[in-house]
């Protein structure tokens, strides 16, 4: 449902927020390498997020990307809306132009329920919620997951 651009942006913002909490700014190269994302594309995404006020950046030897507002003040929906808009939460699941509550397609009710729930989640869950999940080890933003050594278990 989310575009690659939004997926990459969310991962990058979470990484930036984790580092920002430690008072560290991070550069495009580090973000792209750690998250295993294409550097050129990541650069365009991050510059767009800076222009649109989601994150901030400083140039120079101690420069990089950081948050200029609290991660708890940035909803996932802010990022989705900034990059893709929210049309995906409005359009018909079968591509019909006239689909509505009064003139529904065969999938309207099911698709609408799914979209509405996802919209609520994106509107209430913040970047800080994602950061907290990563910091506890419950969730990951990189493909380099910490695995337990062979022969041990989490029991």
C-alpha positions, -999 to 999 in steps of 0.1 A, spaced: 0 0 0 29 24 7 52 35 -21 89 26 -20 95 63 -14 74 63 18 89 30 30 124 43 26 115 77 41 100 60 72 131 38 77 154 68 73 134 90 97 134 63 123 172 60 119 176 98 121 154 99 152 174 72 170 206 91 163 190 125 171 181 112 206 219 106 210 226 142 197 241 128 165 235 140 130 237 115 102 246 119 66 231 104 35 259 79 29 256 65 64 218 62 62 220 45 28 247 21 39 232 11 73 197 7 59 209 -8 26 191 17 5 201 33 -28 221 64 -19 211 86 -48 174 79 -43 178 83 -5 194 118 -11 164 129 -31 139 117 -5 158 133 24 161 166 6 124 166 -1 116 159 35 138 188 46 121 211 21 87 200 34 97 204 71 96 168 83 133 167 91 162 193 91 198 193 79 230 212 84 259 213 60 295 210 69 319 187 87 296 183 117 265 184 95 239 159 86 202 152 91 183 155 124 148 162 138 139 198 144 108 187 163 101 158 186 97 123 171 65 121 191 51 150 172 56 133 138 28 109 129 34 83 102 5 100 83 26 132 82 52 114 62 27 95 40 8 128 33 40 147 26 53 122 0 23 104 -15 -7 124 -4 -37 105 10 -55 97 -22 -47 60 -17 -71 62 13 -99 76 -9 -98 58 -42 -118 28 -52 -102 -7 -47 -115 -16 -82 -105 16 -99 -140 29 -104 -144 67 -107 -179 69 -92 -174 45 -62 -189 59 -30 -209 50 0 -241 57 -20 -228 41 -52 -204 13 -40 -184 -12 -60 -185 -49 -49 -154 -44 -27 -163 -9 -13 -172 -19 22 -143 -42 28 -117 -19 12 -131 12 31 -129 -6 64 -93 -16 57 -83 19 45 -101 36 75 -83 14 100 -49 20 83 -55 57 82 -63 57 120 -31 37 127 -10 61 106 -26 91 122 -20 79 158 13 61 156 43 84 157 79 81 147 87 79 184 65 48 186 86 32 158 118 43 175 107 28 208 100 -5 191 134 -6 175 152 4 207 136 -24 226 147 -49 200 111 -58 192 113 -44 156 140 -38 131 147 -12 104 177 -29 88 181 -64 72 209 -71 97 187 -85 125 204 -96 157 200 -133 158 206 -155 188 237 -178 187 230 -214 178 219 -235 207 203 -208 227 167 -199 230 145 -171 242 125 -193 266 
